Amino acid sequence: MTPHAGFWIVVSLMALAEAAIVVTALRMRVRQDASRGILGTRAAEVVWTLLPVGLIAVLAVMSYGVA
């Protein structure tokens, strides 16, 4: 069974939104300020941005065979 066209539209829009978030996180310039804690730590921001991408990809692959 193949997924409907709507499925691919949603997947495309999600990928576009996630790509925009990653690009924005990488381009962001933050002054180094120890009092801010983890905010402004580029590696941490990229990780917590990419984790949902992985989760969505896993769920999409798992639901592809179920539908």
C-alpha positions, 0 to 999 in steps of 0.5 A: 500500500502506498501512502497518499499524496497528503502524507508526502506533502506533510513530510516535505513541509516538516523537512522544510521546517526542520531545515529552516530551524537548523540553518537558523540555529547554525547562523545565530550569533551569541555572545559568550556569557557564562551566566546564561548557562546552556543557552547559546551553546551551539552544539547543544542547540543543534542536538536538541534541534536534530533529536525531534528530526530523528524521532519524526523520521523513526515514527514516519518509517514505523507508520509507513508499514502500519497504514 
